[in-house]
Each structure stands twice: as structure tokens, then as C-alpha cells.
Amino acid sequence: MANLPKLTIARSNLEKWHDGIAILLLLFSFIYSIVKWSDLPQTIAIHFNGSGEADGWGSKGSLIILPTIALVLFIGLTLLRKIPHQFNYMTTITEQNAPYQYKTSIHLLSWIKLEIVALFTYVQWAVIQDASGGASSLGVWLLPVVFVILMGTIVFYVIKSKK
């Protein structure tokens, strides 16, 4: 890998908003789990098939997994934004275009981070709803919608980085 310029990119307002929303979603995931804990059965649905129907069960203790993974991903992607000079780019990085390319890639990371945290929060909420006797909200539409949102974000920023 070529030695790319090492620049410090200040956090944008977009990133601050994304991080604030993501932190609120993470807090909601943990707090909602704690609040609902005593009302949940010992065995809950922990896996759903492509149609959104439960097809795997486990201990309610597994509820801690989703928000924990979301938190780890949030922290990891937050740390990753500090080293944009280590990323792979589809264009040659120069001193002139480095600030634009780095900001673009950091904004992509920020969107992906928020989308992942939102997805994990939604799935956590839906699992708790299902375990509480409510209708399961993991329908057949979840995977296609998530795919379109994530891929749409990636394609948008790939096109933007090529300009």
C-alpha cells in the first residue's frame, strides 16, 4: 500500500448527529432489555428464518448479545474513522484530493455505523416483543429492506468518491 497522506479530519455535524442517535439507540436497547427482563419467559426465540418466523430458541440471557455486538461495532467503527489513510480507495489519493476522499469515506462509515446500530436495536426490540407475546415484527421484508439501505448507502458513497 502506498503511503497516503495522514490527515486529521474533524468530526462533522453529520457524524455528531449520527453518533448521538446511535448512542440513544444503544441505550434504548440495553434499558429496554433491563425493563422487560422480569416479564420475559426463560426461553425466547433467538433465531428467525427468512420469513420472520421463529425457528431457534434459547435463554433470555442471549438478549444481551445483540446490543453488545452493536456496541462493539459502534466502538470499532468509531475508532476506524481515525485512520482513513489506511483505507482502500478506488481512486489514487493525492495531497489535493485526500481531504475530500477521507471525509467521504468517514461519512460512509458514519452512515453504516448508524444503520447497523439501528438494525440491531430494531431486531432486539422485535425479539423482546415476540417473547412478550406480541406479534413478531421480523417479517419477510426485513432482509431486503436492510440490504437495499446498506447497499444504497455504499453505492451512493462509491459514486460520490469517484467524482
GROMACS elastic network, one bead per residue, 0.5 to 0.9 nm:
[ bonds ]
;  ai    aj funct       b0    kb
    1     4     6  0.82987   500
    1    86     6  0.84812   500
    1    88     6  0.85918   500
    3     6     6  0.85579   500
    3    85     6  0.80022   500
    3    86     6  0.88013   500
    4    85     6  0.54440   500
    4    86     6  0.76349   500
    4    93     6  0.66750   500
    4    94     6  0.74681   500
    4    95     6  0.83105   500
    4    98     6  0.81523   500
    5    85     6  0.63696   500
    5    93     6  0.80154   500
    5    94     6  0.74087   500
    5    95     6  0.63923   500
    5    98     6  0.69434   500
    6    83     6  0.79570   500
    6    84     6  0.79447   500
    6    85     6  0.57501   500
    6    86     6  0.89564   500
    6    98     6  0.87843   500
    7    83     6  0.85917   500
    7    84     6  0.81657   500
    7    85     6  0.75916   500
    7    98     6  0.80671   500
    7    99     6  0.74324   500
    7   102     6  0.84244   500
    8    82     6  0.75114   500
    8    83     6  0.86267   500
    8    84     6  0.89724   500
    8    99     6  0.89853   500
    9    12     6  0.85667   500
    9    81     6  0.88139   500
    9    82     6  0.78846   500
    9    84     6  0.88098   500
    9    99     6  0.75150   500
    9   102     6  0.75497   500
    9   103     6  0.69698   500
    9   106     6  0.87096   500
   10   103     6  0.89117   500
   11    14     6  0.80838   500
   11    15     6  0.60999   500
   11    16     6  0.68618   500
   12    15     6  0.52365   500
   12    16     6  0.63737   500
   12    17     6  0.87543   500
   12   103     6  0.87746   500
   12   107     6  0.85412   500
   13    17     6  0.61537   500
   13    18     6  0.85226   500
   14    17     6  0.52187   500
   14    18     6  0.61343   500
   14    19     6  0.85665   500
   14   107     6  0.76802   500
   14   110     6  0.80779   500
   14   111     6  0.89722   500
   15    19     6  0.59552   500
   15    20     6  0.83984   500
   15   106     6  0.85224   500
   15   107     6  0.69689   500
   15   110     6  0.58716   500
   15   111     6  0.81911   500
   16    19     6  0.51662   500
   16    20     6  0.60505   500
   16    21     6  0.86078   500
   17    20     6  0.50825   500
   17    21     6  0.61539   500
   17    22     6  0.84643   500
   18    21     6  0.52393   500
   18    22     6  0.59899   500
   18    23     6  0.85052   500
   18   110     6  0.65651   500
   18   111     6  0.71331   500
   18   113     6  0.80917   500
   18   114     6  0.59074   500
   19    23     6  0.59626   500
   19    24     6  0.85054   500
   19    74     6  0.87083   500
   19    78     6  0.87966   500
   19   110     6  0.77195   500
   19   113     6  0.83414   500
   19   114     6  0.71707   500
   20    23     6  0.52070   500
   20    24     6  0.62700   500
   20    25     6  0.86784   500
   21    24     6  0.51176   500
   21    25     6  0.62028   500
   21    26     6  0.86558   500
   21   114     6  0.74951   500
   21   118     6  0.89191   500
   22    25     6  0.50019   500
   22    26     6  0.61336   500
   22    27     6  0.85786   500
   22    74     6  0.80471   500
   22   113     6  0.78170   500
   22   114     6  0.55090   500
   22   115     6  0.85361   500
   22   117     6  0.60575   500
   22   118     6  0.70593   500
   23    26     6  0.50147   500
   23    27     6  0.61140   500
   23    28     6  0.84818   500
   23    71     6  0.87653   500
   23    74     6  0.87436   500
   23   117     6  0.86317   500
   24    27     6  0.50841   500
   24    28     6  0.60731   500
   24    29     6  0.86395   500
   25    29     6  0.62013   500
   25    30     6  0.88034   500
   25   117     6  0.69896   500
   25   118     6  0.66699   500
   25   121     6  0.63137   500
   26    29     6  0.50854   500
   26    30     6  0.64272   500
   26    31     6  0.85717   500
   26    67     6  0.65184   500
   26    68     6  0.88335   500
   26    70     6  0.74057   500
   26    71     6  0.68760   500
   26   117     6  0.70287   500
   26   118     6  0.84406   500
   26   120     6  0.88196   500
   26   121     6  0.68853   500
   27    30     6  0.53069   500
   27    31     6  0.59180   500
   27    32     6  0.81974   500
   27    67     6  0.88140   500
   28    31     6  0.51547   500
   28    32     6  0.55892   500
   28    33     6  0.82006   500
   28   121     6  0.77329   500
   29    32     6  0.53717   500
   29    33     6  0.61685   500
   29    34     6  0.87122   500
   29    66     6  0.85460   500
   29    67     6  0.60037   500
   29   120     6  0.84785   500
   29   121     6  0.56510   500
   29   122     6  0.85490   500
   29   124     6  0.66881   500
   29   125     6  0.72022   500
   30    33     6  0.52547   500
   30    34     6  0.63233   500
   30    35     6  0.87604   500
   30    64     6  0.77079   500
   30    67     6  0.64887   500
   30    68     6  0.86276   500
   31    34     6  0.50499   500
   31    35     6  0.60899   500
   31    36     6  0.85568   500
   32    35     6  0.51063   500
   32    36     6  0.60664   500
   32    37     6  0.82814   500
   32   125     6  0.78231   500
   32   128     6  0.87358   500
   33    36     6  0.52896   500
   33    37     6  0.57186   500
   33    63     6  0.72233   500
   33    64     6  0.78727   500
   33   124     6  0.81965   500
   33   125     6  0.82631   500
   33   128     6  0.75285   500
   34    37     6  0.51196   500
   34    38     6  0.80165   500
   35    38     6  0.74348   500
   35    39     6  0.84370   500
   36    39     6  0.54572   500
   36    40     6  0.64939   500
   36   128     6  0.76559   500
   36   132     6  0.83810   500
   37    40     6  0.54887   500
   37    41     6  0.85987   500
   37    60     6  0.80212   500
   37   128     6  0.89305   500
   38    41     6  0.80898   500
   39   132     6  0.71164   500
   40    43     6  0.82082   500
   40    44     6  0.78497   500
   40    60     6  0.72859   500
   40   128     6  0.77043   500
   40   131     6  0.61895   500
   40   132     6  0.59128   500
   41    44     6  0.65136   500
   41    59     6  0.86102   500
   41    60     6  0.71066   500
   41   131     6  0.69057   500
   41   132     6  0.77630   500
   42    58     6  0.81860   500
   42    59     6  0.57000   500
   42    60     6  0.54262   500
   42    61     6  0.82074   500
   43    46     6  0.89499   500
   43    57     6  0.64195   500
   43    58     6  0.53414   500
   43    60     6  0.57256   500
   43    61     6  0.89362   500
   43   131     6  0.82719   500
   44    56     6  0.85196   500
   44    57     6  0.54489   500
   44    58     6  0.56176   500
   44    59     6  0.61544   500
   44    60     6  0.57261   500
   44    62     6  0.87491   500
   44    63     6  0.89120   500
   44   127     6  0.78918   500
   44   128     6  0.82999   500
   44   130     6  0.80745   500
   44   131     6  0.55011   500
   44   132     6  0.89941   500
   45    48     6  0.74974   500
   45    54     6  0.57312   500
   45    55     6  0.72561   500
   45    56     6  0.57654   500
   45    58     6  0.64116   500
   45    59     6  0.85582   500
   45    60     6  0.85663   500
   45   127     6  0.67781   500
   45   128     6  0.88508   500
   45   130     6  0.74516   500
   45   131     6  0.67431   500
   46    54     6  0.73701   500
   46    55     6  0.80114   500
   46    56     6  0.56496   500
   46    57     6  0.51108   500
   46    58     6  0.59796   500
   46    59     6  0.83138   500
   46    60     6  0.85276   500
   46    62     6  0.74910   500
   46    63     6  0.80819   500
   46   127     6  0.71008   500
   47    52     6  0.88811   500
   47    53     6  0.83203   500
   47    54     6  0.57802   500
   47    55     6  0.57368   500
   47    57     6  0.66607   500
   47    58     6  0.87457   500
   47   127     6  0.88839   500
   48    51     6  0.75513   500
   48    52     6  0.52397   500
   48    53     6  0.51196   500
   48    55     6  0.53666   500
   48    56     6  0.67521   500
   48   138     6  0.75295   500
   49    52     6  0.53261   500
   49    53     6  0.55130   500
   49    54     6  0.64354   500
   49    55     6  0.62408   500
   49    56     6  0.87511   500
   49   140     6  0.86702   500
   50    53     6  0.74466   500
   50   138     6  0.88508   500
   50   139     6  0.78151   500
   50   140     6  0.59195   500
   50   141     6  0.87548   500
   50   142     6  0.85643   500
   50   143     6  0.75181   500
   51    54     6  0.88883   500
   51   138     6  0.76813   500
   51   139     6  0.56237   500
   51   141     6  0.79353   500
   51   142     6  0.88047   500
   52    55     6  0.89671   500
   52   136     6  0.74466   500
   52   137     6  0.74387   500
   52   140     6  0.55001   500
   52   141     6  0.83975   500
   52   142     6  0.79308   500
   53   136     6  0.76021   500
   53   138     6  0.73142   500
   53   139     6  0.74860   500
   53   140     6  0.87182   500
   54    57     6  0.77266   500
   54   130     6  0.89185   500
   54   136     6  0.84116   500
   54   138     6  0.89522   500
   58    61     6  0.81031   500
   58    62     6  0.68976   500
   59    62     6  0.57127   500
   59    63     6  0.80652   500
   60    63     6  0.56256   500
   60    64     6  0.83647   500
   60   131     6  0.88590   500
   61    64     6  0.61796   500
   61    65     6  0.81700   500
   62    65     6  0.54846   500
   62    66     6  0.79922   500
   63    66     6  0.63558   500
   63    67     6  0.77880   500
   63   124     6  0.72194   500
   63   127     6  0.82649   500
   63   128     6  0.82110   500
   64    67     6  0.59795   500
   64    68     6  0.61088   500
   64    69     6  0.86802   500
   65    68     6  0.51655   500
   65    69     6  0.60570   500
   65    70     6  0.85654   500
   66    69     6  0.52388   500
   66    70     6  0.61684   500
   66    71     6  0.85960   500
   66   120     6  0.61125   500
   66   121     6  0.77527   500
   66   123     6  0.80314   500
   66   124     6  0.64254   500
   67    71     6  0.60157   500
   67    72     6  0.85814   500
   67   117     6  0.82647   500
   67   120     6  0.67023   500
   67   121     6  0.69301   500
   67   124     6  0.73496   500
   68    71     6  0.50170   500
   68    72     6  0.61897   500
   68    73     6  0.85938   500
   69    72     6  0.50876   500
   69    73     6  0.61251   500
   69    74     6  0.84579   500
   69   120     6  0.82953   500
   70    73     6  0.51462   500
   70    74     6  0.60154   500
   70    75     6  0.86266   500
   70   113     6  0.89430   500
   70   116     6  0.71184   500
   70   117     6  0.54605   500
   70   118     6  0.88268   500
   70   119     6  0.88941   500
   70   120     6  0.62063   500
   70   121     6  0.80087   500
   71    75     6  0.61699   500
   71    76     6  0.84888   500
   71   117     6  0.77614   500
   72    75     6  0.51826   500
   72    76     6  0.60096   500
   72    77     6  0.85450   500
   73    77     6  0.59488   500
   73    78     6  0.82726   500
   73   113     6  0.74254   500
   73   116     6  0.81468   500
   73   117     6  0.80958   500
   74    77     6  0.53572   500
   74    78     6  0.60206   500
   74    79     6  0.86397   500
   74   113     6  0.60198   500
   74   114     6  0.81145   500
   74   116     6  0.83336   500
   74   117     6  0.71621   500
   75    78     6  0.50121   500
   75    79     6  0.61850   500
   75    80     6  0.85492   500
   76    79     6  0.51797   500
   76    80     6  0.60719   500
   76    81     6  0.88386   500
   77    81     6  0.63959   500
   77   109     6  0.67526   500
   77   110     6  0.78265   500
   77   112     6  0.87489   500
   77   113     6  0.65031   500
   78    81     6  0.55754   500
   78    82     6  0.75864   500
   78   109     6  0.82727   500
   78   110     6  0.79774   500
   78   113     6  0.81023   500
   79    82     6  0.57149   500
   79    83     6  0.79080   500
   80    83     6  0.57966   500
   80    84     6  0.74413   500
   80   106     6  0.87663   500
   80   109     6  0.84301   500
   81    84     6  0.60223   500
   81   102     6  0.89614   500
   81   105     6  0.84022   500
   81   106     6  0.57191   500
   81   107     6  0.89756   500
   81   109     6  0.71712   500
   81   110     6  0.83737   500
   82    85     6  0.86287   500
   82   106     6  0.86891   500
   83    86     6  0.55889   500
   83    87     6  0.73896   500
   84    87     6  0.53353   500
   84    88     6  0.86854   500
   84   101     6  0.87574   500
   84   102     6  0.56576   500
   84   103     6  0.84910   500
   84   105     6  0.73177   500
   84   106     6  0.71937   500
   85    88     6  0.82750   500
   85    98     6  0.84850   500
   85   102     6  0.74502   500
   87   102     6  0.88171   500
   87   105     6  0.84078   500
   88    91     6  0.88695   500
   89    92     6  0.70589   500
   89    93     6  0.75104   500
   89   101     6  0.81702   500
   89   105     6  0.87514   500
   89   161     6  0.85511   500
   90    93     6  0.89317   500
   90   158     6  0.82174   500
   90   161     6  0.80023   500
   90   162     6  0.74973   500
   91   101     6  0.88206   500
   91   161     6  0.79322   500
   91   162     6  0.68895   500
   92    97     6  0.86248   500
   93    96     6  0.80123   500
   93    97     6  0.61540   500
   93    98     6  0.55868   500
   93   101     6  0.75649   500
   94    97     6  0.53744   500
   94    98     6  0.56211   500
   95    98     6  0.54429   500
   95    99     6  0.78202   500
   96    99     6  0.72299   500
   96   100     6  0.83523   500
   97   100     6  0.54718   500
   97   101     6  0.60881   500
   97   102     6  0.84773   500
   98   101     6  0.51066   500
   98   102     6  0.57935   500
   98   103     6  0.83415   500
   99   102     6  0.52437   500
   99   103     6  0.60567   500
   99   104     6  0.84914   500
  100   103     6  0.52262   500
  100   104     6  0.60585   500
  100   105     6  0.86219   500
  100   161     6  0.80897   500
  101   104     6  0.50798   500
  101   105     6  0.61562   500
  101   106     6  0.85170   500
  101   161     6  0.61449   500
  101   162     6  0.89322   500
  102   105     6  0.51705   500
  102   106     6  0.60156   500
  102   107     6  0.85191   500
  103   106     6  0.50274   500
  103   107     6  0.60529   500
  103   108     6  0.85500   500
  104   107     6  0.51687   500
  104   108     6  0.62802   500
  104   109     6  0.87619   500
  104   157     6  0.68293   500
  104   158     6  0.88524   500
  104   160     6  0.74955   500
  104   161     6  0.64561   500
  105   109     6  0.62986   500
  105   110     6  0.86424   500
  105   157     6  0.74219   500
  105   158     6  0.87079   500
  105   161     6  0.78216   500
  106   109     6  0.50084   500
  106   110     6  0.61685   500
  106   111     6  0.87469   500
  107   111     6  0.62447   500
  107   112     6  0.85716   500
  107   157     6  0.83116   500
  108   111     6  0.52448   500
  108   112     6  0.61727   500
  108   113     6  0.84960   500
  108   153     6  0.72005   500
  108   154     6  0.69551   500
  108   156     6  0.88808   500
  108   157     6  0.62319   500
  108   158     6  0.89149   500
  109   112     6  0.50927   500
  109   113     6  0.59255   500
  109   114     6  0.85757   500
  110   113     6  0.51049   500
  110   114     6  0.62889   500
  110   115     6  0.86341   500
  111   114     6  0.51949   500
  111   115     6  0.60845   500
  111   116     6  0.85674   500
  111   150     6  0.88169   500
  111   153     6  0.73482   500
  112   115     6  0.50328   500
  112   116     6  0.60184   500
  112   117     6  0.85266   500
  112   150     6  0.69481   500
  112   153     6  0.75373   500
  112   154     6  0.82646   500
  113   116     6  0.52925   500
  113   117     6  0.62300   500
  113   118     6  0.85644   500
  114   117     6  0.52216   500
  114   118     6  0.60356   500
  114   119     6  0.85443   500
  115   118     6  0.50618   500
  115   119     6  0.60835   500
  115   120     6  0.86517   500
  115   146     6  0.85541   500
  115   149     6  0.81018   500
  115   150     6  0.73549   500
  116   119     6  0.50442   500
  116   120     6  0.61827   500
  116   121     6  0.84807   500
  116   150     6  0.86808   500
  117   120     6  0.51842   500
  117   121     6  0.60151   500
  117   122     6  0.85179   500
  118   121     6  0.50502   500
  118   122     6  0.60663   500
  118   123     6  0.86062   500
  119   122     6  0.51283   500
  119   123     6  0.61789   500
  119   124     6  0.85349   500
  119   146     6  0.77063   500
  120   123     6  0.51442   500
  120   124     6  0.60443   500
  120   125     6  0.85499   500
  121   124     6  0.50831   500
  121   125     6  0.61425   500
  121   126     6  0.85755   500
  122   125     6  0.50899   500
  122   126     6  0.60822   500
  122   127     6  0.85901   500
  122   137     6  0.89943   500
  123   127     6  0.60564   500
  123   128     6  0.85643   500
  123   137     6  0.83793   500
  123   138     6  0.73410   500
  124   127     6  0.52298   500
  124   128     6  0.63027   500
  124   129     6  0.86194   500
  125   128     6  0.52124   500
  125   129     6  0.61294   500
  125   130     6  0.86395   500
  125   137     6  0.88024   500
  126   130     6  0.60791   500
  126   131     6  0.85210   500
  126   134     6  0.88381   500
  126   135     6  0.84942   500
  126   136     6  0.61328   500
  126   137     6  0.53777   500
  126   138     6  0.65316   500
  127   130     6  0.50639   500
  127   131     6  0.61136   500
  127   132     6  0.85142   500
  127   136     6  0.71613   500
  127   137     6  0.80599   500
  127   138     6  0.82052   500
  128   132     6  0.59813   500
  128   133     6  0.86823   500
  128   134     6  0.84932   500
  128   136     6  0.88957   500
  129   132     6  0.50607   500
  129   133     6  0.64913   500
  129   134     6  0.50263   500
  129   135     6  0.67412   500
  129   136     6  0.64865   500
  129   137     6  0.77578   500
  130   133     6  0.53518   500
  130   134     6  0.50700   500
  130   135     6  0.57032   500
  130   137     6  0.75557   500
  131   134     6  0.71746   500
  131   136     6  0.84699   500
  132   135     6  0.87985   500
  133   136     6  0.83946   500
  134   137     6  0.86422   500
  136   139     6  0.75222   500
  137   142     6  0.88505   500
  138   141     6  0.78638   500
  138   142     6  0.62803   500
  139   142     6  0.57495   500
  139   143     6  0.84675   500
  140   143     6  0.69772   500
  140   144     6  0.79415   500
  141   144     6  0.56349   500
  141   145     6  0.60695   500
  141   146     6  0.85898   500
  142   145     6  0.53078   500
  142   146     6  0.60992   500
  142   147     6  0.85266   500
  143   146     6  0.51845   500
  143   147     6  0.60145   500
  143   148     6  0.85787   500
  144   147     6  0.50238   500
  144   148     6  0.60903   500
  144   149     6  0.85754   500
  145   148     6  0.51633   500
  145   149     6  0.61434   500
  145   150     6  0.86012   500
  146   149     6  0.51636   500
  146   150     6  0.60728   500
  146   151     6  0.83518   500
  147   150     6  0.53244   500
  147   151     6  0.58460   500
  147   152     6  0.80879   500
  148   151     6  0.52351   500
  148   152     6  0.55926   500
  148   153     6  0.83493   500
  149   152     6  0.50694   500
  149   153     6  0.61594   500
  149   154     6  0.86775   500
  150   153     6  0.52211   500
  150   154     6  0.62918   500
  150   155     6  0.86625   500
  151   154     6  0.50183   500
  151   155     6  0.59605   500
  151   156     6  0.83563   500
  152   155     6  0.52021   500
  152   156     6  0.59745   500
  152   157     6  0.86255   500
  153   156     6  0.51730   500
  153   157     6  0.63336   500
  153   158     6  0.86308   500
  154   157     6  0.53240   500
  154   158     6  0.60754   500
  154   159     6  0.86080   500
  155   158     6  0.50317   500
  155   159     6  0.61100   500
  155   160     6  0.84286   500
  156   159     6  0.53423   500
  156   160     6  0.61439   500
  156   161     6  0.86985   500
  157   161     6  0.59450   500
  157   162     6  0.85679   500
  158   161     6  0.51406   500
  158   162     6  0.64311   500
  159   162     6  0.52757   500
  159   163     6  0.67987   500
  160   163     6  0.55009   500
